[in-house]
Structures are given as C-alpha cells and as structure tokens.
Amino acid sequence: MKMLDVYCMYPITLKEGKGTILRDTNDKEYLDFYGGHGVISIGHSHPEFVKAINQQVNQLAFYSNAFENPLQDELAQLLGQLSGYDEYNLFLSNSGAEANENALKAASMVTGRHKILAVKGAFHGRSAGAVGVTDNPKIRAAFGSQLEVDFISIESLSELAQHLNTKEYAAFIIEGIQGVNGVWEATSEYWKLARQFCTETGTLLIIDEIQSGYGRSGKFFAHHHHQVFADIVTIAKGMGNGFPVSGTLFSPALNIGKGMLGTTFGGGQMACAAAISVLKTISTEDLITKSGVQGGYLKSEIARLPLVKTIRGRGLMLGIEFGVSAKKVRQALLDEHGIITGFSDPDVLRVLPPLNVSLADCEKLVNALRQILTKEVEA
C-alpha cells in the first residue's frame, strides 16, 4: 500500500521543531512563518504543551464521552474567560470541518430551515456540509450537491441586505478573516448589518474563527474587532497547537438537547490536555497582545518594501500581493533564506507564524523580503 497522492509537497522532511525553528533530516534549519496553515499557535514543542501531553498520556490517553471528563469542564471555563463567551456552551470535535458541520446541522435543527447563506471566496472545510458552503466547485462532489447555499460578496452591503432581510436561511456563515481566499475581511459596517438582520429574521450568525481565532488577529477572535457577537462560533487550528481538536460554541439561547450532536473522539483526554495548555500559555505569555504588536510591525515594514502592492489582514494573519509573482517570492524565501510561508490563489503570500514569534524573527522576514524584492527591481 502507498499513500494516496493528493498533496503537492516540498521535497523536505521535517524532523523536529522548537519555538519558531524547524529542522529537516539534513539538519537544515527553517524559520516558520506559516505554522502548518496557522495551526502552531504557541510554538513548536512548547515546554508547557509537551509537559501536558506527556502527563496525560501517562495517566489516561482516551476514554469516550460515556463517562465524565473534568478536563472538558476546565477547558470550557478557560475558553469562556479568554474569549468573552462565558455563557456559551462548548461542543468538542476533531477538525475544523467537523466544527462547521455541527454548527450548520444545529442551526438547521434549531430554526427548522434548510438554506444557508455564505460568502464568496469562503473556505469552511471539505466534508459534505462544510464543502457545500465553501466557494470552490472543484472540491465538491455530486454527493451533497443538493444542499441549498447562496453566496454573496464580502464587500456588498446591498447584497447582504437583499439576502439576509428574509426568513429563508437557517444561518449566515462567515469567516472572521478569510484565509484560503487570500486574507480578506468584511468591514465593521458589514458585520454590524449582518448581526442586525440575523437578529431580526431569526437567522443564526455562524462565525468561522478556525484560522483567524485564538489570538491570531490581535484579539481572541477576529470578529471582536467589530464589536459583534455570534450565535455560533467554530474553532480549530490554533486550539491544540498541532493536536487535533476543534470546538463549536453555541449561544445558551439555542435549544440543543442530548443526542442531537455526538462524537467518539471529540473532547478526549489528550485533546483537552493539549487545548488547556494552549489557553494557559496564551494567557501567561500575553500572546494576544504580542500578536497585535508583531503583526503591526510586519504590516508597517513590509508595506514600505519595493514591489509590495498591498498587505491585508490583522495581527499575525497577513496576506501580501506583489508586483511580481508571490509564488516566486515564496520559493525564494524558502530556498535562499530558509523561511517557510504560505500561498493563496491567485497570487498572495500568506504569513501565519506562531504567536510567540519574536521581533528578531520578524526582522529576518522583512530583511529577506527586502533582498528578494530589491533583486527583482534590479533585474
């Protein structure tokens, strides 16, 4: 048997990491400014994370939700305190797609409606429901195609009003900041209008904070920048610092009874231990503040570089467009400077480092970009 060939991979085998540094099997070092799609929130092999994982696996690696698990309660309490959603209810699962599936399913159950409103350019996952609200026909199948989903622009207030000022949708789902689409964000006016119409029509506002959450934007959730609250919030990537764990936060106003949702692995002891260590580290090391500070530095300095057309995003979730190919810039960063970054079609460089990235690390990225772009100007 061999692995199904579904990914385009770099011919590099990473063997270890510490903080923002990765090392391959040839002992070459790399500076991580992508965090494995924004998953690494508190740094590779953070001592508190490693300690929590080791202690838990030596004690009890897993048992099902048929028995009480006090770690789940501890996680929910910490998450509520840091996120500002203290009164909400947490359902734990394993991946971002699952978190969104549960959000969409619950929204339909609660409202009795079946249609969903989503945003053009959205990415919410690859399972049937999540991919149905993802704006990419190339990754959809005939299975699940019966789902009724309308897509609207992230910039048009008139489209938002036209669609949301009805009672036909179970939910409106939107990312705090779009990631896969190249780091785009709705305006505060858009967010507040969406909240207003959802409240008036009984449509549930689902905010996908799977990539933009957990302090990455300079606030715990990116939508906090717009002073709105969701009916349902979905979380995943940075939640476990590499351990598979996700969650769906439900407003206490939603009547979700026993048996409506369920999972075998979700909320297991190892997942909770990992997630608790992440929240504690974010708090004790003030990583949300640091994300805003380092992100502000990067945004300001990169904007001044030659050939930079625009830089979007907040905190440590940035998308950069150049007057040259972003794919070429990404490759040069890797080959010439040992810096790992991300990419989005059609031509955007994505920056998603661990939240504990240092100012010195940020300076290295800025200087590397300056050298690469200056060569392009001189060529």
C-alpha positions, 0 to 999 in steps of 0.5 A, a space after each residue: 500500500 502507498 499513500 494516496 497522492 493528493 498533496 503537492 509537497 516540498 521535497 523536505 522532511 521535517 524532523 523536529 521543531 522548537 519555538 519558531 525553528 524547524 529542522 529537516 533530516 539534513 539538519 537544515 534549519 527553517 524559520 516558520 512563518 506559516 505554522 502548518 496553515 496557522 495551526 502552531 499557535 504557541 510554538 513548536 514543542 512548547 515546554 508547557 504543551 509537551 509537559 501536558 501531553 506527556 502527563 496525560 498520556 501517562 495517566 489516561 490517553 482516551 476514554 469516550 464521552 460515556 463517562 465524565 471528563 473534568 478536563 472538558 469542564 476546565 477547558 470550557 471555563 478557560 475558553 469562556 474567560 479568554 474569549 468573552 463567551 462565558 455563557 456559551 456552551 462548548 461542543 468538542 470535535 476533531 477538525 475544523 470541518 467537523 466544527 462547521 458541520 455541527 454548527 450548520 446541522 444545529 442551526 438547521 435543527 434549531 430554526 427548522 430551515 434548510 438554506 444557508 447563506 455564505 460568502 464568496 471566496 469562503 473556505 469552511 472545510 471539505 466534508 459534505 456540509 462544510 464543502 457545500 458552503 465553501 466557494 470552490 466547485 472543484 472540491 465538491 462532489 455530486 454527493 451533497 450537491 443538493 444542499 441549498 447555499 447562496 453566496 454573496 460578496 464580502 464587500 456588498 452591503 446591498 447584497 447582504 441586505 437583499 439576502 439576509 432581510 428574509 426568513 429563508 436561511 437557517 444561518 449566515 456563515 462567515 469567516 472572521 478573516 478569510 484565509 484560503 481566499 487570500 486574507 480578506 475581511 468584511 468591514 465593521 459596517 458589514 458585520 454590524 448589518 449582518 448581526 442586525 438582520 440575523 437578529 431580526 429574521 431569526 437567522 443564526 450568525 455562524 462565525 468561522 474563527 478556525 484560522 483567524 481565532 485564538 489570538 491570531 488577529 490581535 484579539 481572541 477572535 477576529 470578529 471582536 474587532 467589530 464589536 459583534 457577537 455570534 450565535 455560533 462560533 467554530 474553532 480549530 487550528 490554533 486550539 491544540 497547537 498541532 493536536 487535533 481538536 476543534 470546538 463549536 460554541 453555541 449561544 445558551 439561547 439555542 435549544 440543543 438537547 442530548 443526542 442531537 450532536 455526538 462524537 467518539 473522539 471529540 473532547 478526549 483526554 489528550 485533546 483537552 490536555 493539549 487545548 488547556 495548555 494552549 489557553 494557559 500559555 496564551 494567557 501567561 505569555 500575553 500572546 494576544 497582545 504580542 500578536 497585535 504588536 508583531 503583526 503591526 510591525 510586519 504590516 508597517 515594514 513590509 508595506 514600505 518594501 519595493 514591489 509590495 502592492 498591498 498587505 491585508 489582514 490583522 495581527 499575525 494573519 497577513 496576506 501580501 500581493 506583489 508586483 511580481 509573482 508571490 509564488 516566486 517570492 515564496 520559493 525564494 524565501 524558502 530556498 535562499 533564506 530558509 523561511 517557510 510561508 504560505 500561498 493563496 490563489 491567485 497570487 498572495 503570500 500568506 504569513 501565519 507564524 506562531 504567536 510567540 514569534 519574536 521581533 528578531 524573527 520578524 526582522 529576518 522576514 522583512 530583511 529577506 523580503 527586502 533582498 528578494 524584492 530589491 533583486 527583482 527591481 534590479 533585474 
